[in-house]
Amino acid sequence: MSLIIKNLNFSYSDKHVLKNISLSHLPKGQLTVLLGPNAAGKSTFFRSLAGLIEADYEHISINDKKLNELSAAERSQRVCYMPQIFSTHAMLTVFEVVLLAQKELTSWSVSGDDIEAVESLLKQFEIDHLAQRYISELSGGQQQLVSICQAMARSAELFLLDEPTSALDLRHQLKVMQRLKDETQQRNVTTIIALHDLGLAARFADNLLLMKDGKLVGHGETEAMFASPLIEDIYGIEIELFRNAKGSLVVASELK
């Protein structure tokens, strides 16, 4: 078992943002992409699962462990949330901020294995040459890669990544999505990535969650979801689905 949600709701004052969201099962080891137009409630959904806002729900569990039975520290260990915007004014280097993520909620004693783990992450995401640069000196895309490394340094069971490729060029988008998919499979964890890019979703997602107006309107295997009318309905577009010469799923979109 993995992530199970029953009747998740959240409101700001009199505005109902999340509306009776339920999810019977989201498997481990598979990459799930969360799609939906602006203001659909995607970021609020992530923040509610991470415990950053007090949402109402009947049941939420991760690997059969109910969230309401976890302390704040235990919840942080199990759930890793990467927000859309990453910035820090602290005078820390790239290596230092990833190392801090590596050691979060554990011993502050740094071992040789910790050093090697951080070096490996920076190399995997092709920012090892930035290790001794200060975060404040980096471009937006470079900061986003550091934020992804911070997330991957964590030993969580549920990863929630909000638009992790929005500031990256096309090559890095492809490499990051493939790396995240590989890490999800190798660690056998649950990863949900919020995206606006239908092409990336079609190419890398095993499953899709579809949101509109604070509701979960669809959930299923990626190709089946794209073949249904749901995505066209929530975005108000027409899509065409096919496979390229390498067998990758490709989606083309047009305005109605």
C-alpha positions as CSV (number, residue, x, y, z in Angstrom):
1,M,0.0,0.0,0.0
2,S,1.0,3.6,-0.4
3,L,-0.9,6.9,-0.3
4,I,-4.6,6.7,0.6
5,I,-6.8,9.8,1.0
6,K,-10.5,10.1,2.0
7,N,-12.5,13.3,2.0
8,L,-9.7,15.9,2.2
9,N,-11.0,19.5,2.4
10,F,-9.5,22.9,3.0
11,S,-10.9,26.4,3.1
12,Y,-9.4,29.9,3.3
13,S,-12.0,31.9,5.2
14,D,-15.1,31.4,3.1
15,K,-13.3,30.1,0.0
16,H,-13.5,26.3,-0.4
17,V,-10.1,25.4,-2.0
18,L,-10.0,21.6,-1.7
19,K,-13.3,19.7,-2.0
20,N,-13.7,16.2,-0.8
21,I,-10.6,14.8,-2.4
22,S,-10.3,11.0,-2.1
23,L,-7.7,8.6,-3.5
24,S,-8.1,4.9,-2.9
25,H,-4.5,3.9,-3.7
26,L,-1.4,5.5,-5.2
27,P,1.3,2.8,-5.6
28,K,4.9,3.0,-4.6
29,G,7.7,2.9,-7.2
30,Q,5.7,4.8,-9.8
31,L,5.9,8.4,-10.9
32,T,2.6,10.3,-10.6
33,V,2.1,13.7,-12.3
34,L,-0.6,16.1,-11.0
35,L,-2.2,18.2,-13.7
36,G,-4.6,21.0,-13.6
37,P,-5.1,24.6,-14.6
38,N,-4.0,27.6,-12.5
39,A,-5.9,27.9,-9.2
40,A,-7.0,24.3,-9.4
41,G,-5.6,23.7,-5.9
42,K,-2.5,21.7,-6.7
43,S,-0.1,23.6,-4.3
44,T,-2.7,23.7,-1.6
45,F,-3.1,19.9,-2.0
46,F,0.6,19.4,-1.5
47,R,0.8,21.8,1.5
48,S,-2.1,19.9,3.2
49,L,-0.3,16.5,2.8
50,A,2.9,18.0,4.1
51,G,1.2,19.4,7.1
52,L,1.9,23.0,6.4
53,I,-1.7,23.9,6.6
54,E,-4.5,22.4,8.8
55,A,-6.8,20.7,6.4
56,D,-9.9,18.6,7.3
57,Y,-9.9,14.9,6.3
58,E,-11.5,11.7,7.2
59,H,-8.4,9.6,6.5
60,I,-4.9,10.0,5.1
61,S,-2.3,7.3,5.4
62,I,1.2,6.6,3.9
63,N,2.1,3.0,3.8
64,D,-0.7,2.1,6.3
65,K,0.5,4.8,8.8
66,K,-2.2,7.4,9.5
67,L,-0.9,11.0,9.3
68,N,-2.9,12.1,12.4
69,E,-1.0,9.5,14.4
70,L,2.4,11.1,13.5
71,S,4.2,13.9,15.3
72,A,5.3,16.9,13.3
73,A,8.9,15.5,13.2
74,E,7.7,12.0,12.1
75,R,5.5,13.6,9.4
76,S,8.5,15.6,8.1
77,Q,10.5,12.4,7.9
78,R,7.9,10.6,5.9
79,V,6.8,13.5,3.6
80,C,9.2,15.7,1.6
81,Y,7.6,18.8,0.0
82,M,9.5,20.9,-2.6
83,P,7.7,24.2,-3.1
84,Q,7.4,26.0,-6.4
85,I,9.7,28.9,-5.3
86,F,13.1,28.3,-3.9
87,S,15.2,31.1,-2.5
88,T,17.5,31.8,0.4
89,H,19.5,34.8,1.6
90,A,21.6,32.7,3.9
91,M,25.3,32.7,3.1
92,L,25.5,29.0,2.4
93,T,27.1,27.2,-0.4
94,V,25.3,24.7,-2.6
95,F,27.1,21.8,-0.9
96,E,26.1,23.1,2.5
97,V,22.4,23.4,1.8
98,V,22.2,19.9,0.3
99,L,24.2,18.5,3.3
100,L,21.8,20.2,5.7
101,A,18.9,18.5,3.9
102,Q,20.8,15.2,4.1
103,K,21.1,15.6,7.9
104,E,17.7,17.0,8.6
105,L,16.0,15.3,11.6
106,T,19.0,13.0,12.1
107,S,22.4,13.3,13.9
108,W,24.3,16.5,13.0
109,S,27.5,14.5,13.0
110,V,28.7,14.5,9.4
111,S,30.3,11.2,8.1
112,G,32.3,10.3,5.1
113,D,29.2,8.6,3.7
114,D,27.2,11.9,4.0
115,I,29.9,13.7,2.1
116,E,29.9,11.1,-0.7
117,A,26.1,11.1,-0.9
118,V,25.9,14.8,-1.4
119,E,28.7,14.7,-4.0
120,S,26.9,12.0,-5.8
121,L,23.6,13.9,-5.9
122,L,25.3,17.1,-7.2
123,K,27.0,15.0,-9.9
124,Q,23.8,13.3,-10.9
125,F,22.0,16.6,-11.4
126,E,25.1,18.1,-13.1
127,I,25.7,20.9,-10.6
128,D,28.9,19.5,-8.9
129,H,30.8,22.4,-10.4
130,L,28.6,24.7,-8.3
131,A,29.4,23.0,-5.0
132,Q,31.3,25.9,-3.5
133,R,29.1,28.7,-5.0
134,Y,26.8,30.6,-2.7
135,I,23.1,30.0,-3.3
136,S,22.5,33.8,-3.7
137,E,24.9,33.8,-6.7
138,L,23.0,31.2,-8.7
139,S,20.5,31.7,-11.5
140,G,16.9,30.6,-11.1
141,G,17.4,27.4,-12.9
142,Q,20.5,26.5,-10.9
143,Q,18.7,27.3,-7.7
144,Q,15.9,24.9,-8.8
145,L,18.4,22.1,-9.4
146,V,19.8,22.7,-5.9
147,S,16.2,22.5,-4.5
148,I,15.7,19.2,-6.3
149,C,19.0,17.9,-4.8
150,Q,17.8,18.9,-1.4
151,A,14.6,16.9,-1.9
152,M,16.5,13.9,-3.1
153,A,18.8,14.1,-0.2
154,R,15.9,13.2,2.1
155,S,14.9,9.7,3.0
156,A,11.1,10.2,2.7
157,E,8.4,7.9,1.7
158,L,6.3,10.5,-0.1
159,F,7.8,13.2,-2.3
160,L,5.7,16.1,-3.4
161,L,7.5,18.3,-6.0
162,D,5.7,21.5,-7.1
163,E,6.8,22.5,-10.7
164,P,10.4,21.3,-10.3
165,T,11.3,21.9,-13.9
166,S,9.7,25.3,-14.5
167,A,13.0,27.3,-14.6
168,L,15.0,24.7,-16.5
169,D,16.0,24.5,-20.1
170,L,14.7,21.6,-22.2
171,R,17.7,19.4,-21.8
172,H,17.7,19.7,-18.0
173,Q,13.9,19.2,-17.9
174,L,14.3,15.8,-19.6
175,K,17.3,14.8,-17.5
176,V,15.6,15.8,-14.2
177,M,12.4,14.1,-15.0
178,Q,14.2,10.9,-16.0
179,R,16.3,11.1,-12.8
180,L,13.2,11.6,-10.6
181,K,11.5,8.6,-12.3
182,D,14.6,6.4,-11.8
183,E,14.9,7.5,-8.1
184,T,11.2,6.8,-7.5
185,Q,11.6,3.2,-8.9
186,Q,14.9,2.5,-7.2
187,R,13.8,3.8,-3.7
188,N,10.3,2.3,-4.1
189,V,8.7,5.5,-2.9
190,T,5.7,7.5,-3.9
191,T,6.4,10.7,-6.0
192,I,3.8,13.2,-7.1
193,I,5.0,16.0,-9.4
194,A,2.8,19.0,-10.2
195,L,3.4,20.1,-13.8
196,H,1.8,22.3,-16.5
197,D,3.8,20.7,-19.3
198,L,1.6,18.0,-20.9
199,G,4.5,16.7,-23.0
200,L,6.6,16.0,-19.9
201,A,3.7,14.3,-18.2
202,A,3.0,12.1,-21.2
203,R,6.6,11.1,-21.5
204,F,7.5,10.3,-17.9
205,A,4.4,9.8,-15.8
206,D,3.2,6.3,-14.9
207,N,-0.1,7.8,-13.5
208,L,-1.9,11.1,-13.7
209,L,-4.0,12.9,-11.1
210,L,-6.3,15.5,-12.7
211,M,-7.5,18.5,-10.6
212,K,-10.0,21.3,-11.4
213,D,-11.6,23.8,-9.1
214,G,-10.3,22.1,-6.0
215,K,-11.6,18.6,-7.0
216,L,-9.8,15.5,-8.1
217,V,-11.7,14.8,-11.3
218,G,-9.6,11.9,-12.6
219,H,-6.9,9.4,-11.7
220,G,-5.4,6.6,-13.7
221,E,-2.7,5.2,-16.0
222,T,-1.2,8.0,-18.1
223,E,-2.1,6.9,-21.6
224,A,-5.7,6.0,-20.5
225,M,-6.1,9.5,-19.0
226,F,-4.8,11.2,-22.1
227,A,-7.1,9.1,-24.2
228,S,-10.1,10.1,-22.1
229,P,-11.9,13.5,-22.6
230,L,-10.9,14.7,-19.1
231,I,-7.7,16.6,-19.9
232,E,-9.4,18.4,-22.8
233,D,-12.2,19.3,-20.5
234,I,-10.2,20.7,-17.7
235,Y,-7.9,22.8,-19.9
236,G,-10.4,23.7,-22.7
237,I,-8.1,22.3,-25.4
238,E,-8.0,19.6,-28.0
239,I,-5.2,17.0,-27.8
240,E,-3.8,14.4,-30.1
241,L,-1.9,11.4,-28.7
242,F,0.7,9.3,-30.5
243,R,4.0,7.5,-30.1
244,N,7.3,8.6,-31.6
245,A,9.9,6.4,-33.3
246,K,11.4,5.6,-29.9
247,G,8.1,4.5,-28.5
248,S,7.7,7.5,-26.2
249,L,4.2,8.9,-25.7
250,V,3.8,12.3,-27.3
251,V,0.9,14.7,-26.9
252,A,0.1,17.7,-29.2
253,S,-2.4,20.3,-28.1
254,E,-4.5,22.9,-29.9
255,L,-7.0,25.5,-28.8
256,K,-10.6,24.6,-29.4
